[in-house]
Amino acid sequence: MEALEEISKYLKSDNRFDVILLALNEVLRLTATADGRELLLKLPEMLKQLVVYLQDSRASISSCAAQTLINITGDESGASAMLIISESDVAIQEPSLNLIKVCLRAVMDKSSTLADLCCMILSNMTRPFHLVDRIITLIEQNYSWDEIVAAFTTKQYNTTGDKLHYLGPVFSNLSQSPHVRRYLMDQDRCIIQRLLPFTEYSESIIRRGGIVGTLKNCTFDTKNHEWLLRPEVDLLSYLLLPLAGPEEFDDEDNDKLPINLQYLPKTKTRESDPDIRLMLLEALNQLCATKVAREILREKNTYIILRELHKWEKDKSCLLACENIVDILIKTEEEIGLDNLKEVKVPSEYTEKFRKIDEDFISNT
């Protein structure tokens, strides 16, 4: 701690450039370890100074501060500490201590060289669920969701080459909030439709996974199931296409599939990442909660895509998720007997038993 307090003296803005940079690099080195990060959280004034240096006009200074803040916010305790500092900021104060505001300002600045690093900070900050609503409040005080979505969906928005891929996980994290989901699924705004193409975005697994996570979160709102599956959104096509392979089906089966999945080329490949495949399957499973969605999934021949996926799949968690969906879809509505499966009250002892069965399947098969 004494050594860290000594370093803090060299972080003062009236020191020489080389001295500040040397001190910042030493702090960055410390944040590479859990012990170093824990120690740093005991010095809130140093944390504030890092936010100040994130806004420095000297690229080497601001970049080093950004990398340090990425490490700090990677821990839940660090994200919480930086949020408290952000909330205490006075709106008119410059340089700002509001890390959320500072990061968004860099993201929205088309000429910023810190945009991607700031997206990573925001991704870290929004990961702990209990911080999400407070962060949403800070976001909405400074920027509109329309502006942020526009930056994310505009090709080559940033002129320096930053890609903003990590906004994908930010959307995924924030869409845990019903407030953000209401915005994404506002039927008059056509927002979710702008995100759908990224389920097949080959350039970045980060962006692709973030958007699939966002779509999965949206399927938790059962009242929107029918709308999500209507032609004007066509969510089912975007969930199934990454799970589809090059298999050939007869004309009758093909004609029942969504138009985007009919007669796929022999070069068609499935989503390579098992975590993303699992999220896609979890989204389909959520859609199976309501009768109207189940009937559409059956009508659109979802079963044959899952059948072929199951033959190909090697990941145990994905296999189980696939089987769970098929088990629902092959039942008749008379056998199911409920419009909404989420209304079933399962005793806690059975919930634990089912969880244990799933764990045993994943570990033993």
N, C-alpha and C positions, 0 to 999 in steps of 0.2 A: 504493500500500500504506500509506503514511504517513497519508493521508487516511482510509482505512478503519480503521486502528488508532485514529485520533482519534475516529471515529464510535463505535467499540466502547466507549469510555469512557462515552458517553451512554446505552448500553444497560443499564447496571448498574441493578439493581432498586431501589436506594435513591434514584434520580433522580426528579424530578417527572414526573408522567404525561405532560404535554405535551412534555417533553424526550425521553422514551422513544419516544413516538409519532412525533415528528419524525425521530429517528434510525432507527427501523424503516422509515419511509417512504423514507428515503434508501437504506437497504439494499435495499428492494424495487425501487427504481429501478435500482440497480446490477445486480440479477439479471435485468434485461430484456435484457442483452447477454451474449454468451458470454465476453467478456473479464472482465466484472464477476463472473460466476459462478466463473470459474477463479480469480480473485483471492480470492474469499471462501473457497474451499476450503482456502486456506493459513492460515485462522484458525479452527481447530476449536473454540476456546472461544466464538466468535461463533455458530457453528453450533449448539452446545449451548444457548446462550442463546435462540436462536430456538425450539428445542423447549420450553424453559421457558415462553416467552411464548405459545406455542400453547395452554398450559393456563391462561393468565391469565383472571381473572374479568371483566376489562374487555373488552367485545366488540371495540372498535376495535383494541386491542392484539393480541388473539388472532387476529382476522381478518387483520390485516396480516402477522403471523407465518406464518399458513397460506398466504397468497398467495405469500410469499417462498419458503417451502419447496416449493410446487408448482413454481416456476421452477427452484429448485436441483435437485430430484429429476428434473426433465425431462431432464437429462443423465445418462448412465450413470455418469460419474465422481462426480456429485453424489449419485446414489442409492447408490452404493457407499460413499461417505463417511458418509452418514447411517445406513447399515446398520451400519457399524463402530461408530459412536457408540451405536446401539441395543443392539448385542451387548455393549457394555462397561458397560451400565447395571446398577446393583445393584437387585435386585428390590424391596427395601423402600424404596428412595429415592423421595422425593416432594419437589418435582415430578420426575417421571420423565424420563429422557433417552432412553428407548426409544420412538422415533418410531412404530414399528409398534403398540406397545401403546397409546400416546396416541391415535393415529388410530382404532384399533378401539374404544377407549373412547368416543370421540365418535360413531362410527357407531352403536354399540349404545345410546347414550343417546337416548331418544326425544324429549327436549326440547332436544337440542343444535342450535345454529345453525351449527355448524362441520362437520356430518356430510358434506355434499356436498364441501366443500373437502378434508376428510380422505380421502374416497373417491378424490379426484383424486390426492392424495399417494400413496396405496396403489397406485393404478393405475400411476403413474410408477415407484414403487419395485419393483414386481413385473415390469416390462417386460423388463429384462435377464435372459435365461434363466439365466445362471450365478449369479444371486442368489436364485433361486426357492426352492431347498431350505432355505437359511439363513433366509429369511423365513417359510417354513412352520413351522420350528422355533419361531420367536418367536411366531407366531400361536397355535400349539397350547399354548404355555405359559400363555396368558391366556384364550383363548376356544375353545369347541367349534365345529366346522363346522356343527353343527345350529343353533346360535344365529345364526351369520352368515347361513346360508341362510334362516332364518325371518325375519330382519330384511329381507332382500332381497325375499322373496316376499310379505311382508305388505303389503297395500294401505294407504297412508298410515301406515306404521310411525312415521315421524317427525312429531311434532305441530306442528313449526314450519314445515313446508312443504318441507323438504329431501327429495329423491326417492330418493337412494342409487343413481342410475342408473349411476354409475361403478364400482359393485361388479360390474357386468357384465364390463367389461374385466379387473377383478381376478380373477374366476373364470376368464376365458379365459387370462390369463397363468399363473395357478397350475395350471391343468389341463394344462399342459405336463409337470407332474410325474406319474409313474405313481402316486405315493402319493395325490395328490388325486383322480386318476381312479378309483382303487379305491374311494374313499369315494363319489364321485358315482354309480358303477355298482354299488354294493353292492345286490344283488338283494333283500335283506330290508328295505332302508330307504326305497325309493321316492323317492330324492333327485332323480335326473335328470328324473323325470316332472314335478316341480314347476317345472323350468326350461323345459320344452318350450313352453308357451304364449307365451313371450316372443319366439319367432321371428317372431311377427306383431304385436309390440307397437308400435303406431303413435305412441305419445306420445314415444318417445325412440329415436333411431338409435343412441345410445351403448349403452343397455341391450340393444337388439335385436342389435346387432353383437357385443357381448360374449358373449351367450349362444350365438349362432351359432358364434362362435369356440370356445367351450367344447365345444359338441356336435361340432364338427369334430375337436377334439383327442381326444375320446372314441372316435371312429371309428378312431383309430390302433391301438387294442387289438383285434386281429382275433379274439381268443378270445371277445369279447363281441358280435360281429356278429349272431349268430343271436338272442341275447336282445334286443338293441336293436331288432330288426325284428319281434319277437313282438308280439301284440296288447296285452300289458300295458304295453309302452313305446310301440310304434308310431312309432319315430323317422322312418321313411320319410315318413309323412304330414306331419310337421312340417318336413322338409327340402324336400319337393316343393310344399307349398301356397304358400310365398312365390314360387316360380318359376312358378306356374300363372297363366294369364290367363283371359279370359272366353270362350275358344273353346268351341264346342259339338262334342261327339262323339256318334257313334251309340250306341245302347243297348249294343251288344256291347262297345265300347271302354270306355264309362262303367262298366259292371258289373265290369270287371277292375280298375279303379282303387281305391285305398283309399277307404273310405266318405266321408272328409272332402273328397275331391277330386271326388266325383261330382256332376254337374249344378250346376256353379258358376254364380253369377248373372252377368248381363251387366256388372254394376258391378265385378266382380273385377279387381283390379289386381295387377301383379307388384311385387316388391321393387324400390324405386326406386334403391337404392344399389348400384353395380356391385361394390364391395368385398365387400358382404354377399352378393350373388349369387355371387360367385366362391368365397367360403367355403362356401356351400351346395353348390356344384358340387364343390368339393374334398372335402367330406364324402361325397358320393355316390361320388366316384371312389375314396375309401378303402374304402367298402363293397364296391366291385367287386373288391377284392383276394381275397375268399374265395368259393369256389364256392357255399356255402349262401346267402350274401347276394346273389350275382349271380342265382341262381335265383329268389329272392324278388322282386328288382327287376324281373325279366322278368315274373314271374307277376302283379305289381301294375301292369303296363303303364306302367312308368316312362318307357319310350321315347316315348310320345305326348306326354307333358308336355315332355320335352326337345326333341322335334321342333318343337313350337310355339314353345318358348322360342327355339330357334335361328333361326326365321323372324323373330322380334321383336328379338332381341339385337343391339346395336350395338357393345358393348364387345369389343375383340379378345381380351382375356384370357379373358373369359367364353365367347366363341365357341369358343376353343380347348379350354377345359375341358369344355364341353358335347360337343364332337366326340370328345374322348378317352373320355368315358363311353359314348357311343353306339357307338364303335368296338368297345368290349368287349362291350356288351350284344347287339349284332347277331351276334356270333360264337356258335357252338355250344360246349358244354363240350368236345366232342371236338376242336374246333379249338384251344381254349385249352390243354387238356391238363394243367392244374395245378389243384390244390385251392386253393393260396394263391400268388397272383402275387408276393407279397413274397419268396418263396423263390427267385425268379429272380435269378441273379447276372449282372448286366450289367457288362461290362468298362468301366473308367473312360473309355477313349477313345470308346466308344459313348455313354456318359452325356453327355459333353461335346458330342458331335455332335448328339444329340437336343435338348439344351438350346439349341444354336445354331439348330436348325431351328425350335423354338418361338419363339425371340426374333425370328427373321426373319419368321415368320408374323404376330406381333403388330405388328411395326413396318412391314410392307410391305402388309398386306391392308387 
